[in-house]
Amino acid sequence: MQKILFITILFFTFNLLAQRSRGGGRQQGQNPEANRTKEIKKLSAKEIAGIFYYDVDEVIKKIKVKDDDKQYSLTRALRNYNFKIKEILFLNTTKFTDLDLLMNSISKGKDNESSINIREKVREVIRPIKDSVHKNEKELNGILKGILSEKQDKKWLKYQQNKIESLQPQKAENNKEGSRPNRGDGMRRQ
């Protein structure tokens, strides 16, 4: 029995390796990068709402804060921000869970009329959460502006913007030639 199981596993492994070496069953001329862009990332309501936490050590490295007093003040401000965001997440956990289930079930079905209704529902629920997160970000930026030098503050804002943009779902690009590049002009939130 064990020999049969071993031979079966061995057969499937060799078969799989042979397919990969031949291109995995791909047709000639097909672009493998195009397949990667077609992968559907699961939508996360908390990411859409801007819920994330800052890694204090990473921020200190990225914006190059050397002074111990500044590091202490920066750490306090970021930990305070993270605490407030955890509070927002805790208070809205059921909303996020429900929206995640709803969004990911609709993304599979892709019924156009129902997806429009779902988008409206998502906006309606996420808007106040997003606004409170944005308010906390503005408050954090005001505190950090008083702590950091001008150069460090610019690095901080750039780091923050990149972090926020990395969480937002990417729209599929059908026509690369006709599409315009996305410009990150400051901290814009909707």
PyMOL commands that set and color helices and strands:
alter all, ss='L'
color gray80, all
select helices_A, chain A and resi 2-21+32-38+45-48+56-63+68-91+93-109+112-147+150-167
alter helices_A, ss='H'
color red, helices_A
deselect
rebuild
show_as cartoon
